[in-house]
Amino acid sequence: MGQLGNKVALITGSGRGQGLVAAQRFASEGAKIVINDLDAESVEAAVAAVKNAGGEAVGAVGDVSKAADVQAVLQTAQEVCGGFDILYNNAGIGYSATQRFGIAMSDIVNCTEDDWRRILDINVGGIFLFCKYGIPKLIERGGGVIINTASIAALRGAQDAHAYTASKGAILALTRAIAVTYGPKGIRANTLCPGVIDTEMIHDTLISEKNISDLLARNTPLQRNGTPQDVADVALFLASDQSRFVTGEAFAVDGGIIQHIGLA
């Protein structure tokens, strides 16, 4: 049956990258997956990938920064799966947003007001909306698990991407508050803080440049950049009963890079 047998996991941004790998990992442990992403093509492909591997999945297209879309995704989970037990808020934007959406990852002086609002609307607003409308459904179900994705950017300073960094720091604080408030209702909430993970989001801006990729790996104590599987395995721990007495915590999945004093 697996660690997540008879559970339903709603994973946002799971049409690709870390979210898709997490969906496949959770499904391999018995969970039925609600796949959410922005476009129907990626959602359909992700659903097919899970099913082809022997898992169960349904798709729910929607923009996490729009309340009507979020409510529609939650309604799909309710109608098709009878509800959900795990809410994994994985969706977010980072450096690839420059290419995909024209949003610059700049320092605070050069960040436009529009970019600031858009980054926070997606990275923090999406979690706000899914938790606002999703927590009552978890309570009705008797409790559940919330996993929010932040970043190691929330744990240390950076020279650019200040709106991104602010959004990830806000996620840490929000998750702690959710853990305190809704723990008595049977809900656990924790945060993942991935480091340099080789996904589509950063591949074209960091990993594909071999000198930068090598530099990052060299300054990681474990001497490599991360993979989506590395993150998915920690997410599985947080989603399962193996972490039943863990809540309000932040987990860096970064090979130890934030422990490194400087870049060599």
Buried (B, 14 or more C-beta within 10 A) or exposed (E): EBBBEEBBBBBBBBBBBBBBBBBBBBBBBBBBBBBBBBEEEBBBBBBEBBBEEEBBBBBBBBBBBBBEBBBBBBEBBBEBBEBBBBBBBBBBBBBBBBEEEEBBBBBEEEBEEEBBEBBBBBBBBBBBBBBEBBBEBBBEBEBBBBBBBBBBBBBEEEEBBBBBBBBBBBBBEBBBEBBEEBBEEEBBBBBBBBBBBBBBBBBBBBBEEEEEBEBBBEBBEEEBBBBBEBBBBBBBBBBBEEBEEBBBBBBBBBBEBBEBEEEE
